[in-house]
Amino acid sequence: MAMPSADSLRAAIRDVVDFPKPGIVFKDITPILADAALFHDAITLLCDAAAGHTIDKVVGIDARGFIFAAAVADRLGAGFVPVRKKGKLPWKTRQVAYSLEYGESVVELHDDAVAPGESVLLVDDLLATGGTAGAALELLDGLGAKVAGVAFLIELAFLGGREKLGAHRIESILIYD
């Protein structure tokens, strides 16, 4: 099998102008999800972010991050942990509020999702301003997790989100400047 190529993933991403609102160019990943070979390559490249680490849990961010994180967890032989929007988890949670472009949002994690000292890889489809990933990292820090790395399929570098994630090892497969 050929080595996975970030270039083939980049070529498959569709730009959707003025979605979800005017002035936004949305990076549509559904063509990658619909193509078995491209999806396999994306998961392989995201798994590379865990190189050199034994991962106990892969943490995925609501909602598209779940798609990638669950597959990465399966591939690494690790558990999967969801970080969800407020009110979506059925057990005792801890939550963090964070700022969005217009307003605020809240994400939650089960209190018992990660044991202190467990090694985790945080996975999401997109790093933009860093608010959601930063909040997820705050939740993981609060549980005493050892964050081995943070992996994104796409990073919109021009939005500066990486700076909000502290000293964590960050791997982005596709970077748009």
ChimeraX commands (.cxc) that place a marker at each C-alpha (Angstrom):
marker #1 position 0.00,0.00,0.00 radius 0.5
marker #1 position 1.28,3.48,-0.87 radius 0.5
marker #1 position 2.25,5.93,1.85 radius 0.5
marker #1 position -0.62,8.26,2.80 radius 0.5
marker #1 position -0.45,11.64,1.11 radius 0.5
marker #1 position -1.57,14.91,2.62 radius 0.5
marker #1 position -1.68,16.24,-0.95 radius 0.5
marker #1 position -4.41,13.77,-1.93 radius 0.5
marker #1 position -6.42,14.82,1.13 radius 0.5
marker #1 position -5.98,18.51,0.30 radius 0.5
marker #1 position -7.14,17.89,-3.27 radius 0.5
marker #1 position -10.33,16.23,-2.02 radius 0.5
marker #1 position -11.39,19.05,0.31 radius 0.5
marker #1 position -14.12,21.18,-1.16 radius 0.5
marker #1 position -14.25,24.94,-0.50 radius 0.5
marker #1 position -17.83,26.10,0.08 radius 0.5
marker #1 position -18.07,29.88,-0.19 radius 0.5
marker #1 position -20.35,31.83,2.18 radius 0.5
marker #1 position -21.13,28.86,4.42 radius 0.5
marker #1 position -22.37,28.91,7.13 radius 0.5
marker #1 position -22.53,32.67,6.67 radius 0.5
marker #1 position -21.33,35.30,4.19 radius 0.5
marker #1 position -17.57,35.81,4.13 radius 0.5
marker #1 position -16.69,32.31,5.36 radius 0.5
marker #1 position -14.99,29.74,3.12 radius 0.5
marker #1 position -15.92,26.40,4.67 radius 0.5
marker #1 position -13.50,23.49,4.25 radius 0.5
marker #1 position -15.81,20.55,3.47 radius 0.5
marker #1 position -14.26,17.23,4.53 radius 0.5
marker #1 position -17.15,15.03,3.41 radius 0.5
marker #1 position -15.37,13.98,0.19 radius 0.5
marker #1 position -12.60,12.49,2.37 radius 0.5
marker #1 position -15.13,10.68,4.53 radius 0.5
marker #1 position -16.90,9.26,1.46 radius 0.5
marker #1 position -13.72,7.81,-0.05 radius 0.5
marker #1 position -12.48,4.71,1.80 radius 0.5
marker #1 position -8.85,5.15,0.74 radius 0.5
marker #1 position -8.74,8.85,1.64 radius 0.5
marker #1 position -10.45,8.23,4.98 radius 0.5
marker #1 position -7.95,5.46,5.73 radius 0.5
marker #1 position -5.07,7.80,4.86 radius 0.5
marker #1 position -6.47,10.58,7.06 radius 0.5
marker #1 position -6.69,8.21,10.02 radius 0.5
marker #1 position -3.17,6.91,9.39 radius 0.5
marker #1 position -1.77,10.45,9.32 radius 0.5
marker #1 position -3.66,11.41,12.48 radius 0.5
marker #1 position -2.32,8.31,14.23 radius 0.5
marker #1 position 1.20,9.49,13.41 radius 0.5
marker #1 position 0.63,12.26,15.99 radius 0.5
marker #1 position 0.86,9.54,18.65 radius 0.5
marker #1 position 4.22,8.23,17.44 radius 0.5
marker #1 position 6.47,7.34,20.35 radius 0.5
marker #1 position 3.61,7.33,22.88 radius 0.5
marker #1 position 1.34,4.67,24.29 radius 0.5
marker #1 position -2.14,6.19,24.20 radius 0.5
marker #1 position -4.77,5.11,26.73 radius 0.5
marker #1 position -7.59,7.31,25.43 radius 0.5
marker #1 position -8.29,9.28,22.28 radius 0.5
marker #1 position -10.45,12.30,23.01 radius 0.5
marker #1 position -12.68,13.63,20.23 radius 0.5
marker #1 position -14.38,17.01,20.07 radius 0.5
marker #1 position -18.08,17.33,19.19 radius 0.5
marker #1 position -19.05,16.68,16.42 radius 0.5
marker #1 position -16.84,16.01,13.38 radius 0.5
marker #1 position -13.92,15.29,15.68 radius 0.5
marker #1 position -15.82,12.19,16.82 radius 0.5
marker #1 position -15.56,10.70,13.34 radius 0.5
marker #1 position -11.78,10.89,13.28 radius 0.5
marker #1 position -11.08,10.32,16.97 radius 0.5
marker #1 position -13.12,7.12,17.19 radius 0.5
marker #1 position -11.31,5.64,14.18 radius 0.5
marker #1 position -7.92,6.73,15.58 radius 0.5
marker #1 position -8.80,5.16,18.94 radius 0.5
marker #1 position -9.70,1.89,17.25 radius 0.5
marker #1 position -6.49,1.90,15.21 radius 0.5
marker #1 position -4.36,2.63,18.31 radius 0.5
marker #1 position -6.16,0.11,20.51 radius 0.5
marker #1 position -7.22,2.91,22.86 radius 0.5
marker #1 position -10.51,3.97,24.42 radius 0.5
marker #1 position -12.56,6.80,22.93 radius 0.5
marker #1 position -13.75,9.77,25.03 radius 0.5
marker #1 position -16.18,12.41,23.72 radius 0.5
marker #1 position -15.99,16.10,24.60 radius 0.5
marker #1 position -19.52,17.35,23.98 radius 0.5
marker #1 position -21.51,20.52,23.92 radius 0.5
marker #1 position -23.27,21.36,27.19 radius 0.5
marker #1 position -26.19,19.14,28.13 radius 0.5
marker #1 position -25.36,16.20,25.84 radius 0.5
marker #1 position -23.57,13.85,28.27 radius 0.5
marker #1 position -25.71,11.64,30.54 radius 0.5
marker #1 position -23.42,11.36,33.59 radius 0.5
marker #1 position -21.64,13.66,36.05 radius 0.5
marker #1 position -19.60,16.18,34.09 radius 0.5
marker #1 position -17.19,19.02,34.42 radius 0.5
marker #1 position -17.48,21.91,32.01 radius 0.5
marker #1 position -15.52,24.82,30.61 radius 0.5
marker #1 position -16.92,27.94,28.96 radius 0.5
marker #1 position -14.96,29.55,26.14 radius 0.5
marker #1 position -15.33,32.48,23.78 radius 0.5
marker #1 position -16.49,32.25,20.21 radius 0.5
marker #1 position -16.41,34.96,17.56 radius 0.5
marker #1 position -19.84,36.10,18.73 radius 0.5
marker #1 position -20.65,34.93,22.23 radius 0.5
marker #1 position -19.72,31.98,24.33 radius 0.5
marker #1 position -20.08,28.20,24.34 radius 0.5
marker #1 position -19.58,25.41,26.87 radius 0.5
marker #1 position -18.09,21.94,26.46 radius 0.5
marker #1 position -18.30,19.05,28.90 radius 0.5
marker #1 position -16.47,15.85,29.76 radius 0.5
marker #1 position -17.54,13.05,32.09 radius 0.5
marker #1 position -15.88,13.27,35.50 radius 0.5
marker #1 position -14.59,9.71,35.14 radius 0.5
marker #1 position -13.66,9.82,31.44 radius 0.5
marker #1 position -9.90,9.89,32.01 radius 0.5
marker #1 position -8.00,8.71,35.08 radius 0.5
marker #1 position -5.15,10.83,36.45 radius 0.5
marker #1 position -1.94,10.04,34.58 radius 0.5
marker #1 position -3.61,8.38,31.59 radius 0.5
marker #1 position -2.01,9.28,28.28 radius 0.5
marker #1 position -4.42,10.95,25.85 radius 0.5
marker #1 position -4.39,12.15,22.28 radius 0.5
marker #1 position -6.86,14.95,21.52 radius 0.5
marker #1 position -8.25,14.79,17.96 radius 0.5
marker #1 position -10.46,17.16,16.00 radius 0.5
marker #1 position -11.16,17.85,12.35 radius 0.5
marker #1 position -10.28,21.56,12.44 radius 0.5
marker #1 position -8.18,24.03,14.38 radius 0.5
marker #1 position -9.46,27.56,13.80 radius 0.5
marker #1 position -9.35,30.06,16.66 radius 0.5
marker #1 position -8.44,27.39,19.24 radius 0.5
marker #1 position -11.32,28.07,21.63 radius 0.5
marker #1 position -12.88,24.61,21.60 radius 0.5
marker #1 position -9.59,22.69,21.66 radius 0.5
marker #1 position -8.28,24.98,24.40 radius 0.5
marker #1 position -11.39,24.28,26.48 radius 0.5
marker #1 position -11.01,20.53,25.91 radius 0.5
marker #1 position -7.38,20.71,27.04 radius 0.5
marker #1 position -8.46,22.59,30.16 radius 0.5
marker #1 position -10.94,19.80,30.95 radius 0.5
marker #1 position -8.27,17.14,30.42 radius 0.5
marker #1 position -5.78,19.01,32.60 radius 0.5
marker #1 position -8.45,19.18,35.31 radius 0.5
marker #1 position -8.74,15.39,35.28 radius 0.5
marker #1 position -4.96,14.96,35.52 radius 0.5
marker #1 position -4.58,13.53,32.01 radius 0.5
marker #1 position -1.16,13.40,30.39 radius 0.5
marker #1 position -1.72,14.97,26.96 radius 0.5
marker #1 position 0.65,13.22,24.55 radius 0.5
marker #1 position -0.44,15.39,21.65 radius 0.5
marker #1 position -3.17,17.22,19.80 radius 0.5
marker #1 position -3.97,16.27,16.19 radius 0.5
marker #1 position -6.06,18.07,13.59 radius 0.5
marker #1 position -6.91,17.17,10.01 radius 0.5
marker #1 position -7.00,20.89,9.08 radius 0.5
marker #1 position -5.46,23.97,10.65 radius 0.5
marker #1 position -6.46,27.48,9.59 radius 0.5
marker #1 position -3.14,29.02,10.66 radius 0.5
marker #1 position -4.19,32.56,9.79 radius 0.5
marker #1 position -6.66,32.47,12.72 radius 0.5
marker #1 position -3.89,31.87,15.30 radius 0.5
marker #1 position -5.55,29.03,17.20 radius 0.5
marker #1 position -2.30,27.18,17.84 radius 0.5
marker #1 position -1.21,29.95,20.23 radius 0.5
marker #1 position -4.17,29.18,22.53 radius 0.5
marker #1 position -3.11,25.56,23.04 radius 0.5
marker #1 position -0.05,26.14,25.18 radius 0.5
marker #1 position 3.05,24.00,25.00 radius 0.5
marker #1 position 1.26,20.85,23.81 radius 0.5
marker #1 position 2.63,18.95,20.83 radius 0.5
marker #1 position 0.35,19.87,17.92 radius 0.5
marker #1 position 0.20,18.02,14.60 radius 0.5
marker #1 position -1.92,19.31,11.73 radius 0.5
marker #1 position -2.14,17.29,8.52 radius 0.5
marker #1 position -3.20,20.20,6.31 radius 0.5
marker #1 position -2.29,23.80,7.10 radius 0.5
marker #1 position -3.91,26.74,5.34 radius 0.5
marker #1 position -2.01,30.03,5.78 radius 0.5
marker link #1:1,2 radius 0.2
marker link #1:2,3 radius 0.2
marker link #1:3,4 radius 0.2
marker link #1:4,5 radius 0.2
marker link #1:5,6 radius 0.2
marker link #1:6,7 radius 0.2
marker link #1:7,8 radius 0.2
marker link #1:8,9 radius 0.2
marker link #1:9,10 radius 0.2
marker link #1:10,11 radius 0.2
marker link #1:11,12 radius 0.2
marker link #1:12,13 radius 0.2
marker link #1:13,14 radius 0.2
marker link #1:14,15 radius 0.2
marker link #1:15,16 radius 0.2
marker link #1:16,17 radius 0.2
marker link #1:17,18 radius 0.2
marker link #1:18,19 radius 0.2
marker link #1:19,20 radius 0.2
marker link #1:20,21 radius 0.2
marker link #1:21,22 radius 0.2
marker link #1:22,23 radius 0.2
marker link #1:23,24 radius 0.2
marker link #1:24,25 radius 0.2
marker link #1:25,26 radius 0.2
marker link #1:26,27 radius 0.2
marker link #1:27,28 radius 0.2
marker link #1:28,29 radius 0.2
marker link #1:29,30 radius 0.2
marker link #1:30,31 radius 0.2
marker link #1:31,32 radius 0.2
marker link #1:32,33 radius 0.2
marker link #1:33,34 radius 0.2
marker link #1:34,35 radius 0.2
marker link #1:35,36 radius 0.2
marker link #1:36,37 radius 0.2
marker link #1:37,38 radius 0.2
marker link #1:38,39 radius 0.2
marker link #1:39,40 radius 0.2
marker link #1:40,41 radius 0.2
marker link #1:41,42 radius 0.2
marker link #1:42,43 radius 0.2
marker link #1:43,44 radius 0.2
marker link #1:44,45 radius 0.2
marker link #1:45,46 radius 0.2
marker link #1:46,47 radius 0.2
marker link #1:47,48 radius 0.2
marker link #1:48,49 radius 0.2
marker link #1:49,50 radius 0.2
marker link #1:50,51 radius 0.2
marker link #1:51,52 radius 0.2
marker link #1:52,53 radius 0.2
marker link #1:53,54 radius 0.2
marker link #1:54,55 radius 0.2
marker link #1:55,56 radius 0.2
marker link #1:56,57 radius 0.2
marker link #1:57,58 radius 0.2
marker link #1:58,59 radius 0.2
marker link #1:59,60 radius 0.2
marker link #1:60,61 radius 0.2
marker link #1:61,62 radius 0.2
marker link #1:62,63 radius 0.2
marker link #1:63,64 radius 0.2
marker link #1:64,65 radius 0.2
marker link #1:65,66 radius 0.2
marker link #1:66,67 radius 0.2
marker link #1:67,68 radius 0.2
marker link #1:68,69 radius 0.2
marker link #1:69,70 radius 0.2
marker link #1:70,71 radius 0.2
marker link #1:71,72 radius 0.2
marker link #1:72,73 radius 0.2
marker link #1:73,74 radius 0.2
marker link #1:74,75 radius 0.2
marker link #1:75,76 radius 0.2
marker link #1:76,77 radius 0.2
marker link #1:77,78 radius 0.2
marker link #1:78,79 radius 0.2
marker link #1:79,80 radius 0.2
marker link #1:80,81 radius 0.2
marker link #1:81,82 radius 0.2
marker link #1:82,83 radius 0.2
marker link #1:83,84 radius 0.2
marker link #1:84,85 radius 0.2
marker link #1:85,86 radius 0.2
marker link #1:86,87 radius 0.2
marker link #1:87,88 radius 0.2
marker link #1:88,89 radius 0.2
marker link #1:89,90 radius 0.2
marker link #1:90,91 radius 0.2
marker link #1:91,92 radius 0.2
marker link #1:92,93 radius 0.2
marker link #1:93,94 radius 0.2
marker link #1:94,95 radius 0.2
marker link #1:95,96 radius 0.2
marker link #1:96,97 radius 0.2
marker link #1:97,98 radius 0.2
marker link #1:98,99 radius 0.2
marker link #1:99,100 radius 0.2
marker link #1:100,101 radius 0.2
marker link #1:101,102 radius 0.2
marker link #1:102,103 radius 0.2
marker link #1:103,104 radius 0.2
marker link #1:104,105 radius 0.2
marker link #1:105,106 radius 0.2
marker link #1:106,107 radius 0.2
marker link #1:107,108 radius 0.2
marker link #1:108,109 radius 0.2
marker link #1:109,110 radius 0.2
marker link #1:110,111 radius 0.2
marker link #1:111,112 radius 0.2
marker link #1:112,113 radius 0.2
marker link #1:113,114 radius 0.2
marker link #1:114,115 radius 0.2
marker link #1:115,116 radius 0.2
marker link #1:116,117 radius 0.2
marker link #1:117,118 radius 0.2
marker link #1:118,119 radius 0.2
marker link #1:119,120 radius 0.2
marker link #1:120,121 radius 0.2
marker link #1:121,122 radius 0.2
marker link #1:122,123 radius 0.2
marker link #1:123,124 radius 0.2
marker link #1:124,125 radius 0.2
marker link #1:125,126 radius 0.2
marker link #1:126,127 radius 0.2
marker link #1:127,128 radius 0.2
marker link #1:128,129 radius 0.2
marker link #1:129,130 radius 0.2
marker link #1:130,131 radius 0.2
marker link #1:131,132 radius 0.2
marker link #1:132,133 radius 0.2
marker link #1:133,134 radius 0.2
marker link #1:134,135 radius 0.2
marker link #1:135,136 radius 0.2
marker link #1:136,137 radius 0.2
marker link #1:137,138 radius 0.2
marker link #1:138,139 radius 0.2
marker link #1:139,140 radius 0.2
marker link #1:140,141 radius 0.2
marker link #1:141,142 radius 0.2
marker link #1:142,143 radius 0.2
marker link #1:143,144 radius 0.2
marker link #1:144,145 radius 0.2
marker link #1:145,146 radius 0.2
marker link #1:146,147 radius 0.2
marker link #1:147,148 radius 0.2
marker link #1:148,149 radius 0.2
marker link #1:149,150 radius 0.2
marker link #1:150,151 radius 0.2
marker link #1:151,152 radius 0.2
marker link #1:152,153 radius 0.2
marker link #1:153,154 radius 0.2
marker link #1:154,155 radius 0.2
marker link #1:155,156 radius 0.2
marker link #1:156,157 radius 0.2
marker link #1:157,158 radius 0.2
marker link #1:158,159 radius 0.2
marker link #1:159,160 radius 0.2
marker link #1:160,161 radius 0.2
marker link #1:161,162 radius 0.2
marker link #1:162,163 radius 0.2
marker link #1:163,164 radius 0.2
marker link #1:164,165 radius 0.2
marker link #1:165,166 radius 0.2
marker link #1:166,167 radius 0.2
marker link #1:167,168 radius 0.2
marker link #1:168,169 radius 0.2
marker link #1:169,170 radius 0.2
marker link #1:170,171 radius 0.2
marker link #1:171,172 radius 0.2
marker link #1:172,173 radius 0.2
marker link #1:173,174 radius 0.2
marker link #1:174,175 radius 0.2
marker link #1:175,176 radius 0.2
marker link #1:176,177 radius 0.2
view
